[in-house]
């Protein structure tokens, strides 16, 4: 089994920015598959040439820390060598608060951290390149380092409680949620595109997809696919299947039987 470490960020500093840090030792034999849609933005720190991504008929082999924007589709990835990899998983709006960047520019893409902050990219790479294992001391360094680069505007900060409430409550009706939050549906959509990178409707679809995937891969196995789909908010089985094929080209049954995700392969 590959050694996997997960550490929570310091909420006092980064409560609205970083969800957690993680690290994994890659294994070439278990490292070819897909990265699925997710409800957060990831920063990946790995030695140059560790990963090969296939995106829009392009092959991307990052040589420095790189960022995965919010995904509405799966990305093919291959592990090229064994290496220690770090990750920073941001809250859906966290990367926006860090760099005040329009997040719809990052959606469904892989971007070098250098284009947002050459200094932060260099500092993080230097910590990783020093051979440090991800432990609490390193996580503390990352906390203060990331906090020191935060540029988020006060205008964005005032709307974070609305975005957080949406993510936590997964409202059935976006229009009613907007009315209760005191903003228009159109304003909520603009907030999501700017701060998260996708529309409120698309974000809810990602959350449902993740809920069902988590149950299929890590659950007890006692629920059948129809029960999982219903519990995750899909209104019928055909809707459940269509969403899975849209995101992954796999049906739920295929995913459950032969999990193609890189995360599963690295940890088994």
N, C-alpha and C positions, 0 to 999 in steps of 0.2 A: 504494500500500500504506500502511496506517496504521502509524505508528511505534510499535513495541512494545518495552518495556524490562522486563527481569526481573533482579532482584538478590537474592542469597541473604542471609538474615539472619545476624547475628553469632552463631555457635553457642556462643560462650563465654557469652553473655548469655541467648540465647533458644532453646537447643537443643531444648527440649521444647515451645516455644510457637509460634514463627513458622517456617514453611517457607520462604517467600520473599515479596518485594515485587514488584509489577509495575505498569506503567502503559501506557495505550494512548490514542491520540487517536481518539475516536469519529468515525464517518462516517455521516451520516443515510441515505445511499443504500444502505449495506450493513448496516444495523443493526436488522433485524427478524427475529426467529426465536425459538429456544428456548435456555434454559440447562438443561443436562442434569444428572442426578445426578452427584455428585462425592464423593471420599473425604476432603474437607477442608471447613473453614468459611472463608468469605470475608467480609472487611470491604471495602466499596466506598466510596470517597471521590470524590464528583463534584459539580460545581455543581448547585444545586437545579434540578429539572426536566429533568435529562439523560435519565433513564430512566423508562419506564412499564412496570410489571409487571402481569400478569394472573394472579391467584392466588385460587382458590376463588370465582370469579365476582365478585371485587373488582378494582378498578383502583387500583394503588398508585404514586404519583409521589413518591419520597422527596425531602425537602428538606435532608437532613443525612446524615452518614455512617451507613451501614446495614449490617446483618449478614445474610448468608444462612446459615441453619442447614444441617445435613446434609440432603441432598435424596434422597428416594426416588421422586421424580417430576420431570418437566420443568416449567419455568416459562416462560410466554410473556413476551417482553420486546421493547420497541420503543425504539430510540434516537431521542429527540426533537430533539436538537441536537448540533452538533459541539462537543466539549469535551475537555479533558485529564482523564483518570480515573486515579486510583490504586487499587490493591488491596493488601490484606494477606491472604495465604493462610496460614491457621493449620494446624498439624498437627491430625489428627482430634480430639485431646484438648486442643489448645492453648488454645482459648477458655475451656474449663473451668478450666484452670490460671491463666488471666489473671484471671477474675472469680469463680471458684468457683460457677458457675451450673449448675443442672441442665439438661444439654444436650437432654434429650428435650422440654423446653419450646420449644426453638428449631427442632426438626426440621420440614422442609417449610414454613418460614416466613421472612418478611423482617421484621427488627426494627431499630428505631432504636438506634444505639449509646448514645444519651442515657439509655435506660432502664437501662443497665448502669453507665455512667460519664459523667455530663454533662461532667466536667472533661476526660477523655481525648477525648471527642467534640469539644469546643471546641478543644483544643490541636491535634489532627490537622487539623481544618477550617481553622484559622488558618495552619498550615504550607502546606496545599494552596492556600488562598485568596491566599497571597502570591505566587502565580505561579511557585513553584519547580518546576523540572523534577525528575523522579525521577532522582537520580544518587546516587553513593556517599555524598556528604556528607548528603543528605537521608535516605538509608537509615540512616545512623549516628544521626541525630537520632531517627528512629522507633524504632530499637533501644533507645536509652536511655529514651525516653518510654514505650514499652510495658512495658519492664522495671520502671519505677518504679511502675506500676499493678498489677503481678502480685500476686494475692491467694491463689493456689492453696494448699490445705492440704497438710501433710506426709502426711496419710493418703492423699490422691490421688497424691502424688508417688511413693510406694512401689510403686504398681501400674502406673506408666507403662511400665517395662520389659516387663511382661506384655502390655500393649496394643500396644506397639511390635513385640514379637516376633510377635504375632498378625498385625499388618498386613504385616510383612515376609515371613512364612513362608506365609501364606494356608493354614492347615491344612485337610486334607480332612475331618478328624473333630474336631469341636469338643469332644466328650466326652474324647477322648484328650489333646487339647491342655490342657484344664482339669486333668486328672489330672497331667500332666507339670509344669504350672505350680504345682501344690499348692493349688489352689482348686476349689470345686465349680462345676459348670456353671451353676447358678443364680447364684452369686456373680459369675461372669464376665459373665453377662447383665446383672446390676445395675450392674456397673462400666461396661459399654458404654453402657447407657441414661443413666447419670449423667454420664460423662466424654466420650462421643462423640455420643450422641443417638439411636442405633439399636441393635438387637440384634446380636450377633456374626454370626448368619446373614445378616441384612440387609446388614451391612457387607461380608461376603464377596461377596454378590451385586453390590454397587456396585463392588468391586474388579474382579470379572470383567467387568462391563459396561464399565468404563473401559479395561481392557486391550484388549478387542475393539474398542472405538471408536477408541482410539489407533492401532491397526493399520489399521483401515479408512480413517481420515482422513489419517494421516501416514505410513503404512507404504509399502513399495516397490510394492504393488499386485500382487505375485506370488502371494499366497495367496488362494485362493477363500474364500467365506463359510463353507463347511463346515470348512475347515482353521482359519480364524480362530476359529470357535466352539469347536472342540475344543481348540485351543491355549489358549484363555482359560478353560477349565474347564466349559463347557456340555456336558452329557452326550449331547445329540443336537440335531439341527437344529430340531425343534419347540420344544424348551426354549429354544434360542437366540432364536427368533422371538418366543415368548411373553414373554420377559423384555424384549425391546426394545419391544414394543408396550405392555407394562405401564409402562415408564419414559417412553416418548416418543410413543406412538401411531404410530410408524414401524416398518416392518420393517427388518432389517439392509440388505437390498438397496436400499430407498428411501433410507436414510441415506447409503449409499455413493455412490449415483448423484447425489443432490441434497442435499448436506449442509445442514440447516436451522439449524445451531447459530450463535448470535451470535458466538462466538469465531472461528469460521472466516470468517464474513462480515467481521468487523472487520479480519482480518489478510490477506485476499486482495488 
